[in-house]
Amino acid sequence: MRRLYPDLAARAEAEGMAYRDFLALLIAEEVAHRAQTRIQRCVRRARFPFLKTIDEYDFTFQTGLRLSLLGSALSPEFVTQGHGLI
């Protein structure tokens, strides 16, 4: 929060933001920052040889895997419910 406070306080003052709204914004930014750093930590700990999104994946290289087969596995609910692919 310390790193966000000066910029957000200046913004809140310039926009005439209520204290409650400023505090909600500050907390929301902190929560988002913590979530992002947690993801980065998990990725580093996993020691992936390289990072690739599904959009970058070359389905022509791996002919046995088709995007249509992944279906619901690409939805956010799949991950949040803790399902596995294997």
N, CA, C and O atoms as a DFTB+ gen file, in Angstrom:
344 C
 N C O
     1  1       0.817      -1.188       0.000
     2  2       0.000       0.000       0.000
     3  2       0.862       1.253       0.000
     4  3       0.481       2.292      -0.539
     5  1       2.009       1.134       0.604
     6  2       2.878       2.297       0.712
     7  2       3.275       2.831      -0.661
     8  3       3.344       4.043      -0.861
     9  1       3.534       1.930      -1.606
    10  2       3.954       2.379      -2.930
    11  2       2.799       2.997      -3.717
    12  3       3.031       3.844      -4.579
    13  1       1.569       2.591      -3.439
    14  2       0.406       3.100      -4.158
    15  2      -0.161       4.385      -3.562
    16  3      -0.766       5.192      -4.269
    17  1       0.035       4.567      -2.281
    18  2      -0.625       5.653      -1.560
    19  2      -0.388       7.040      -2.161
    20  3      -1.359       7.759      -2.397
    21  1       0.857       7.446      -2.418
    22  2       1.053       8.822      -2.910
    23  2       0.300       9.124      -4.210
    24  3      -0.355      10.160      -4.319
    25  1       0.390       8.240      -5.177
    26  2      -0.286       8.482      -6.459
    27  2      -1.800       8.465      -6.309
    28  3      -2.496       9.317      -6.861
    29  1      -2.302       7.493      -5.563
    30  2      -3.750       7.402      -5.394
    31  2      -4.295       8.542      -4.541
    32  3      -5.407       9.013      -4.779
    33  1      -3.533       8.986      -3.560
    34  2      -3.972      10.114      -2.731
    35  2      -4.059      11.381      -3.572
    36  3      -5.010      12.152      -3.440
    37  1      -3.071      11.599      -4.434
    38  2      -3.096      12.771      -5.312
    39  2      -4.282      12.693      -6.271
    40  3      -4.962      13.691      -6.510
    41  1      -4.521      11.520      -6.809
    42  2      -5.651      11.325      -7.721
    43  2      -6.976      11.563      -7.006
    44  3      -7.873      12.210      -7.545
    45  1      -7.093      11.037      -5.793
    46  2      -8.325      11.204      -5.018
    47  2      -8.576      12.672      -4.706
    48  3      -9.712      13.142      -4.765
    49  1      -7.519      13.389      -4.375
    50  2      -7.659      14.811      -4.066
    51  2      -8.050      15.595      -5.315
    52  3      -8.915      16.469      -5.256
    53  1      -7.420      15.288      -6.438
    54  2      -7.716      15.993      -7.688
    55  2      -9.145      15.738      -8.153
    56  3      -9.788      16.624      -8.716
    57  1      -9.631      14.539      -7.920
    58  2     -10.979      14.174      -8.361
    59  2     -12.038      14.435      -7.298
    60  3     -13.224      14.212      -7.541
    61  1     -11.626      14.906      -6.125
    62  2     -12.581      15.161      -5.056
    63  2     -13.249      13.893      -4.559
    64  3     -14.430      13.887      -4.212
    65  1     -12.479      12.832      -4.532
    66  2     -12.998      11.522      -4.147
    67  2     -13.276      11.477      -2.637
    68  3     -12.505      12.016      -1.843
    69  1     -14.363      10.842      -2.258
    70  2     -14.676      10.665      -0.839
    71  2     -13.646       9.727      -0.219
    72  3     -13.063       8.889      -0.906
    73  1     -13.427       9.878       1.090
    74  2     -12.416       9.065       1.761
    75  2     -12.729       7.580       1.633
    76  3     -11.829       6.766       1.426
    77  1     -13.993       7.233       1.755
    78  2     -14.392       5.828       1.651
    79  2     -14.060       5.275       0.257
    80  3     -13.572       4.152       0.133
    81  1     -14.323       6.062      -0.781
    82  2     -14.013       5.632      -2.148
    83  2     -12.510       5.507      -2.356
    84  3     -12.037       4.577      -3.009
    85  1     -11.761       6.459      -1.790
    86  2     -10.303       6.402      -1.878
    87  2      -9.772       5.140      -1.203
    88  3      -8.913       4.447      -1.748
    89  1     -10.282       4.856      -0.036
    90  2      -9.837       3.677       0.704
    91  2     -10.202       2.393      -0.042
    92  3      -9.404       1.456      -0.091
    93  1     -11.393       2.347      -0.617
    94  2     -11.807       1.173      -1.395
    95  2     -10.900       0.987      -2.610
    96  3     -10.528      -0.139      -2.938
    97  1     -10.545       2.079      -3.275
    98  2      -9.651       2.011      -4.427
    99  2      -8.263       1.538      -4.009
   100  3      -7.662       0.698      -4.679
   101  1      -7.761       2.069      -2.918
   102  2      -6.444       1.682      -2.414
   103  2      -6.403       0.189      -2.083
   104  3      -5.447      -0.503      -2.431
   105  1      -7.424      -0.292      -1.423
   106  2      -7.478      -1.713      -1.054
   107  2      -7.627      -2.591      -2.297
   108  3      -6.986      -3.637      -2.393
   109  1      -8.460      -2.179      -3.243
   110  2      -8.639      -2.958      -4.473
   111  2      -7.329      -3.054      -5.252
   112  3      -7.001      -4.114      -5.784
   113  1      -6.588      -1.966      -5.319
   114  2      -5.293      -1.976      -6.013
   115  2      -4.301      -2.889      -5.299
   116  3      -3.534      -3.604      -5.945
   117  1      -4.318      -2.865      -3.990
   118  2      -3.410      -3.726      -3.219
   119  2      -3.750      -5.204      -3.421
   120  3      -2.856      -6.032      -3.591
   121  1      -5.030      -5.526      -3.403
   122  2      -5.457      -6.912      -3.617
   123  2      -5.048      -7.380      -5.013
   124  3      -4.567      -8.503      -5.171
   125  1      -5.233      -6.537      -6.018
   126  2      -4.846      -6.894      -7.388
   127  2      -3.339      -7.096      -7.488
   128  3      -2.876      -8.023      -8.154
   129  1      -2.577      -6.233      -6.830
   130  2      -1.112      -6.357      -6.849
   131  2      -0.672      -7.656      -6.175
   132  3       0.212      -8.348      -6.680
   133  1      -1.274      -7.984      -5.056
   134  2      -0.918      -9.230      -4.360
   135  2      -1.264     -10.455      -5.195
   136  3      -0.505     -11.424      -5.223
   137  1      -2.396     -10.420      -5.870
   138  2      -2.782     -11.547      -6.726
   139  2      -1.777     -11.722      -7.861
   140  3      -1.390     -12.843      -8.193
   141  1      -1.358     -10.606      -8.451
   142  2      -0.399     -10.677      -9.553
   143  2       0.958     -11.195      -9.075
   144  3       1.570     -12.024      -9.748
   145  1       1.429     -10.724      -7.936
   146  2       2.722     -11.201      -7.440
   147  2       2.637     -12.669      -7.019
   148  3       3.622     -13.400      -7.128
   149  1       1.481     -13.100      -6.545
   150  2       1.309     -14.519      -6.202
   151  2       1.416     -15.388      -7.449
   152  3       2.058     -16.439      -7.429
   153  1       0.791     -14.948      -8.524
   154  2       0.876     -15.691      -9.786
   155  2       2.322     -15.756     -10.256
   156  3       2.790     -16.816     -10.672
   157  1       3.026     -14.645     -10.194
   158  2       4.432     -14.624     -10.615
   159  2       5.275     -15.570      -9.765
   160  3       6.147     -16.265     -10.286
   161  1       5.019     -15.597      -8.466
   162  2       5.748     -16.507      -7.570
   163  2       5.476     -17.961      -7.922
   164  3       6.396     -18.777      -7.968
   165  1       4.220     -18.281      -8.169
   166  2       3.851     -19.659      -8.510
   167  2       4.484     -20.093      -9.830
   168  3       4.937     -21.230      -9.958
   169  1       4.516     -19.206     -10.794
   170  2       5.119     -19.532     -12.088
   171  2       6.616     -19.764     -11.922
   172  3       7.165     -20.703     -12.498
   173  1       7.279     -18.915     -11.138
   174  2       8.718     -19.110     -10.888
   175  2       8.964     -20.427     -10.168
   176  3       9.898     -21.153     -10.508
   177  1       8.140     -20.739      -9.182
   178  2       8.300     -21.967      -8.410
   179  2       8.056     -23.206      -9.270
   180  3       8.665     -24.251      -9.037
   181  1       7.177     -23.097     -10.255
   182  2       6.880     -24.225     -11.139
   183  2       8.044     -24.518     -12.082
   184  3       8.153     -25.625     -12.609
   185  1       8.898     -23.547     -12.293
   186  2      10.079     -23.687     -13.164
   187  2       9.713     -24.182     -14.558
   188  3      10.326     -25.111     -15.085
   189  1       8.715     -23.552     -15.138
   190  2       8.354     -23.877     -16.512
   191  2       9.526     -23.544     -17.424
   192  3      10.196     -22.533     -17.213
   193  1       9.790     -24.373     -18.435
   194  2      10.905     -24.068     -19.331
   195  2      10.638     -22.809     -20.159
   196  3      11.575     -22.109     -20.543
   197  1       9.374     -22.523     -20.433
   198  2       8.974     -21.305     -21.134
   199  2       7.496     -21.084     -20.869
   200  3       6.776     -22.015     -20.510
   201  1       7.054     -19.868     -21.043
   202  2       5.648     -19.544     -20.816
   203  2       4.957     -19.365     -22.155
   204  3       5.503     -18.753     -23.073
   205  1       3.767     -19.900     -22.255
   206  2       3.021     -19.794     -23.503
   207  2       1.534     -19.768     -23.166
   208  3       1.061     -20.547     -22.339
   209  1       0.809     -18.870     -23.811
   210  2      -0.641     -18.835     -23.642
   211  2      -1.280     -19.754     -24.674
   212  3      -0.614     -20.200     -25.609
   213  1      -2.554     -20.034     -24.508
   214  2      -3.257     -20.905     -25.450
   215  2      -3.303     -20.267     -26.834
   216  3      -3.329     -20.970     -27.844
   217  1      -3.312     -18.931     -26.881
   218  2      -3.313     -18.233     -28.169
   219  2      -1.994     -18.420     -28.916
   220  3      -1.968     -18.391     -30.146
   221  1      -0.911     -18.610     -28.184
   222  2       0.407     -18.765     -28.794
   223  2       0.742     -20.219     -29.124
   224  3       1.730     -20.484     -29.809
   225  1      -0.056     -21.145     -28.651
   226  2       0.251     -22.559     -28.834
   227  2       0.066     -22.973     -30.292
   228  3      -0.925     -22.604     -30.922
   229  1       1.002     -23.727     -30.821
   230  2       0.970     -24.189     -32.207
   231  2       0.306     -25.565     -32.269
   232  3       0.955     -26.584     -32.035
   233  1      -0.984     -25.589     -32.582
   234  2      -1.731     -26.843     -32.635
   235  2      -1.344     -27.694     -33.837
   236  3      -1.665     -28.882     -33.874
   237  1      -0.656     -27.110     -34.828
   238  2      -0.197     -27.905     -35.969
   239  2       1.006     -28.756     -35.581
   240  3       1.261     -29.789     -36.201
   241  1       1.744     -28.332     -34.565
   242  2       2.909     -29.080     -34.103
   243  2       2.481     -30.361     -33.388
   244  3       3.046     -31.428     -33.626
   245  1       1.496     -30.252     -32.525
   246  2       0.975     -31.392     -31.760
   247  2      -0.362     -31.777     -32.373
   248  3      -1.404     -31.268     -31.957
   249  1      -0.345     -32.658     -33.345
   250  2      -1.567     -32.970     -34.094
   251  2      -2.606     -33.731     -33.277
   252  3      -3.785     -33.722     -33.631
   253  1      -2.205     -34.377     -32.216
   254  2      -3.150     -35.123     -31.391
   255  2      -3.984     -34.245     -30.483
   256  3      -4.953     -34.713     -29.886
   257  1      -3.624     -32.992     -30.372
   258  2      -4.343     -32.062     -29.503
   259  2      -5.052     -31.033     -30.369
   260  3      -4.426     -30.338     -31.169
   261  1      -6.352     -30.946     -30.200
   262  2      -7.129     -29.965     -30.952
   263  2      -7.774     -29.000     -29.974
   264  3      -8.179     -29.379     -28.875
   265  1      -7.860     -27.762     -30.389
   266  2      -8.455     -26.726     -29.551
   267  2      -9.882     -27.098     -29.170
   268  3     -10.311     -26.830     -28.047
   269  1     -10.612     -27.702     -30.075
   270  2     -12.003     -28.074     -29.793
   271  2     -12.102     -29.125     -28.684
   272  3     -13.121     -29.196     -27.997
   273  1     -11.060     -29.940     -28.500
   274  2     -11.076     -30.953     -27.443
   275  2     -10.923     -30.339     -26.052
   276  3     -11.364     -30.910     -25.055
   277  1     -10.301     -29.183     -26.004
   278  2     -10.088     -28.541     -24.704
   279  2     -11.379     -27.958     -24.153
   280  3     -11.583     -27.944     -22.939
   281  1     -12.246     -27.481     -25.023
   282  2     -13.570     -26.989     -24.662
   283  2     -13.656     -26.277     -23.332
   284  3     -13.127     -25.176     -23.178
   285  1     -14.319     -26.896     -22.367
   286  2     -14.573     -26.258     -21.072
   287  2     -13.310     -26.068     -20.244
   288  3     -13.322     -25.312     -19.273
   289  1     -12.226     -26.734     -20.606
   290  2     -10.982     -26.578     -19.848
   291  2     -10.400     -25.181     -20.007
   292  3      -9.521     -24.792     -19.239
   293  1     -10.866     -24.430     -20.977
   294  2     -10.376     -23.074     -21.193
   295  2     -11.202     -22.037     -20.444
   296  3     -10.880     -20.849     -20.490
   297  1     -12.240     -22.449     -19.770
   298  2     -13.085     -21.499     -19.051
   299  2     -12.492     -21.197     -17.677
   300  3     -11.816     -22.043     -17.093
   301  1     -12.743     -19.995     -17.161
   302  2     -12.238     -19.650     -15.827
   303  2     -12.779     -20.577     -14.734
   304  3     -12.093     -20.835     -13.745
   305  1     -13.991     -21.071     -14.908
   306  2     -14.595     -21.946     -13.903
   307  2     -13.802     -23.242     -13.747
   308  3     -13.733     -23.800     -12.652
   309  1     -13.218     -23.709     -14.815
   310  2     -12.436     -24.944     -14.787
   311  2     -11.291     -24.823     -13.786
   312  3     -11.029     -25.742     -13.010
   313  1     -10.623     -23.692     -13.816
   314  2      -9.484     -23.472     -12.925
   315  2      -9.952     -23.190     -11.506
   316  3      -9.413     -23.756     -10.555
   317  1     -10.946     -22.328     -11.350
   318  2     -11.388     -21.962     -10.004
   319  2     -12.018     -23.129      -9.257
   320  3     -12.011     -23.153      -8.026
   321  1     -12.560     -24.096      -9.987
   322  2     -13.136     -25.275      -9.343
   323  2     -12.092     -26.343      -9.067
   324  3     -12.395     -27.362      -8.447
   325  1     -10.862     -26.119      -9.524
   326  2      -9.760     -27.017      -9.202
   327  2      -9.697     -28.291     -10.011
   328  3      -9.123     -29.279      -9.554
   329  1     -10.269     -28.297     -11.196
   330  2     -10.222     -29.486     -12.055
   331  2      -8.832     -29.660     -12.657
   332  3      -8.089     -28.692     -12.815
   333  1      -8.491     -30.894     -12.991
   334  2      -7.227     -31.184     -13.649
   335  2      -7.461     -31.700     -15.052
   336  3      -8.545     -32.194     -15.360
   337  1      -6.461     -31.592     -15.903
   338  2      -6.580     -32.074     -17.281
   339  2      -6.273     -33.552     -17.404
   340  3      -6.723     -34.200     -18.349
   341  1      -5.522     -34.090     -16.474
   342  2      -5.083     -35.480     -16.581
   343  2      -6.067     -36.397     -15.879
   344  3      -5.872     -37.612     -15.859
